[in-house]
Amino acid sequence: MVAINLTRLNKELDALLQKYDSPQAFHKQLHHFLSFYHQYAHRQHKDSIPESFMRQYNLPKQIMPQLELTLRTKAHTSPEESFALIEELWNDEYFEARDLACFLLGQQKTEHASKVMAIVEDWLSQPQDRAVVASIFDKAIVGVLNTTPEMVSQLIKSLLSSKEIRRQNWGLIALNVFLPKASSNDLPMVYNLIRPFIAQSDLMVQARLTDLVEALAKRSPGEMAYLLKEVLADTEGAEIEQRLRRYLDFFEDDFSESIHAAIKAHAKVRLKPFSDG
């Protein structure tokens, strides 16, 4: 592991900041900087699943946060230069460059919200590495989410209404990011958006949906329990019972028992024709 000399690190970060207005020069200097801190001797376990399937540096954890901190003010106050640099970094084959592009996009002021969302929608129009998608929703839309969340909700609706499972998954990820900022008035919209996904059995969306159900169960357990029972009543088959059983641990005893009772009643009705002979 490279020993981090704070004096040297600060000088290198300042050198990068000085090249902010020259995208190609910044890009070249960025790779020189990241290469220096790359931990060549450190290898991940062969069975571990990588965060990203793009090319990636193996960096000490504090490097990228320090870089973002150094660039934050410049990104916020120099939009023209920022958008040029974002475009330059986005075309890089390394995850760190795209992650940094997402961070810079998320620092733009409210008056650039429409441009920010247009860029995000363009990025999401193509298949993306899963870690890059996470960066888009964790970093690139953070400014818009704080100031004009309705733009984010429109993006979410567009993604969830897509016929592509990939985009539906992205919509569920985005909805999880949106939820902490959502007001009580937004919750009916959230419930309406996720209702069809609770009813469907496609395994490709279930992992993302489970995270969302857990978050909603913590925020509004009564309403979420009611929604699950409603979907259960409207959906045939044993698969919906199995899915709802996976959600029981997200609720305190009263709500969990209520959902479990509804599952048992659903199963009883489903099996009745067979027992009647």
Residue pairs with C-beta under 8 A, 6 or more apart in sequence:
1 39
1 41
1 42
1 60
2 36
2 37
2 38
2 39
2 60
4 37
4 60
4 62
9 66
12 33
12 36
13 66
13 67
13 70
14 70
15 29
16 26
16 29
16 30
16 33
16 67
16 70
16 71
17 70
17 71
17 74
19 25
19 26
19 29
20 26
20 71
20 74
20 78
20 81
20 85
21 78
21 81
23 84
23 85
23 87
23 88
23 89
24 88
26 85
26 88
27 88
27 89
27 92
27 97
30 89
30 96
30 97
30 100
31 94
33 67
34 57
34 59
34 63
34 94
34 96
35 57
37 57
37 59
37 60
37 63
38 57
38 58
38 59
39 58
39 59
39 60
40 58
42 58
44 50
44 58
50 56
51 95
51 131
52 95
52 129
52 130
52 131
52 132
53 129
53 130
53 131
54 93
54 94
54 95
54 98
54 129
54 131
54 132
55 93
55 94
55 95
56 94
56 95
56 96
57 94
57 96
59 96
64 96
64 99
64 100
67 100
68 100
68 103
71 100
71 103
71 104
72 107
74 81
74 82
75 82
75 103
75 104
75 107
75 108
76 107
76 108
76 109
79 108
79 109
79 112
82 104
82 105
82 107
82 108
83 108
83 115
85 101
85 104
86 101
86 104
86 105
86 119
89 97
89 98
89 100
89 101
89 104
90 97
90 98
90 101
90 123
92 98
95 129
95 131
95 132
98 129
98 132
98 135
99 131
99 132
99 135
99 139
101 140
102 132
102 135
102 136
102 138
102 139
102 140
103 135
103 139
103 140
105 116
105 119
105 120
105 139
105 140
105 143
106 116
106 139
106 140
106 141
106 142
106 143
107 143
108 115
108 116
108 143
109 143
110 143
110 147
110 148
113 143
113 144
113 147
113 148
113 151
114 151
116 140
116 141
116 143
116 144
117 141
117 144
117 151
117 152
117 155
119 140
120 136
120 140
120 141
120 155
121 155
121 158
123 136
123 140
124 133
124 136
124 159
124 167
124 170
127 166
128 136
133 170
133 173
134 173
137 170
137 173
137 174
137 177
138 177
141 152
141 155
141 174
141 177
144 151
144 152
145 152
145 177
145 178
145 181
146 181
149 178
149 181
149 182
152 174
152 177
152 178
153 178
153 186
153 189
155 174
156 171
156 174
156 175
156 178
156 193
157 171
157 193
158 171
159 167
159 168
159 170
159 171
159 174
160 168
160 171
160 172
160 175
160 193
160 197
162 168
162 171
165 202
165 204
165 205
168 197
168 205
169 204
169 205
169 208
171 193
172 194
172 197
172 205
172 208
172 209
172 211
172 212
173 208
175 190
175 193
175 194
175 212
176 208
176 211
176 212
176 215
178 190
179 190
179 212
179 215
179 216
179 219
182 190
187 219
187 220
187 223
190 216
191 216
191 223
191 224
191 227
194 209
194 212
194 213
194 216
195 227
195 230
195 231
197 205
197 209
198 209
198 213
198 227
198 228
198 231
198 240
198 243
199 231
199 234
199 235
199 240
201 237
201 239
201 240
201 243
206 243
210 246
210 247
213 224
213 228
213 247
213 250
214 247
214 250
216 223
216 224
217 224
217 225
217 247
217 250
217 251
217 255
218 250
221 251
221 252
221 255
222 255
224 251
225 251
225 255
225 258
225 259
228 244
228 247
228 259
228 262
229 258
229 259
229 262
231 240
232 240
232 241
232 244
232 262
232 263
232 266
233 262
233 266
236 270
237 270
238 267
238 270
240 266
241 263
241 266
241 267
241 270
244 259
244 262
244 263
245 260
245 263
247 259
248 256
248 259
248 260
249 256
251 259
